[in-house]
């Protein structure tokens, strides 16, 4: 029997919520750090068990930001209800968007997967999507950081797997907090830990071979090149992180200081 990889003893072992973690402790502006217990990330909450819900309730969350689209929610279900917690849905671009995509992933044979994903096409698809999320979703990312600055903390951000859309929204938020890009990357890559990985389901008829796993793996991994593509797009469009924050996201000094006061600690 295959066993689900377990989280380290220092982390909560949630049965139905993947990729959960507290961003507390990351280095930020002016020698400060992200405040523990203020900003969390995870995969969706639709399959949270009763015990998971009790743990999530213990976090004292103000807001859950869900970046899934209607198709995701139809596929997995709505988030578990947490009493007194505001649920805010802000759909983001998804590299796995569309029924045809999921049909390919779950039912596609080797020949189809080679055509669609082979020879670097899967990784290129991911890089293109990350670039599109930076250049085409500035209004959504602006809403995220302004929502936090307005006092919607503690907050938990998630998408489906907690890797791409949530990963980039977290990255944007951390940029606004003055977290260095290398620290953002290190946290992003934590989604590759075995106990955090998205559990891909293939139909029994299609099966899973080593070749199929290799072809699909770029879609379900956090890779340095994906986040780098997003940062490259940011630099190409706005020149600097500072210009992105002020011109792209519309962050004023006052709003940024309010955000940092809520989410950072000495």
Secondary structure, DSSP 8 states (H G I E B T S, - for coil): --------TTS---SS--S-EE-TT-B-GGG-EE-TTTEEEES-STT--HHHHHHHHHTT-SEEEE---HHHHHHH------TT-EEEE-----TT-SHHHHHHHHH--HHHHHHHHTTTHHHHHHHHHHHHHHHH-HHHHHHHHHHHHTT--SEEEE-SSSSSHHHHHHHHHHHHTT--HHHHHHHHHGGGSTTTS------TTT---HHHHHHHHGGGS--HHHHHHHHHHHHHHHSSHHHIIIIIS---HHHHHHHHHHHEE-
